[in-house]
């Protein structure tokens, strides 16, 4: 199995699957499904350097995060879909 090691302040996120059914039980066709805006962080980069100081990332592997609808670059690795985005594209960490 291949793995991704992001560079700098980039983060690899596995998007949560899109809703396929409404609360009332109606199935939503693929063309009408909204892009997911939640996902799980699966890998993080080492951080960025700003003015000679290393700044570590705030998120960590396993965090559930909320990100912008059009954030990141979609990649497929071993049949699984991922998003690679900068940490600044993440709006927040979801805590249960």
Secondary structure, 3 states (H helix, E strand, C coil): CCCCCCCCCEEEEEECCCCCECCCCCECCHHHCCCCCEEEEEEECCCEEECCEEECCCCCCCCEEEECCCCCEEEEECCEEEEEEEHHHEEEEECC
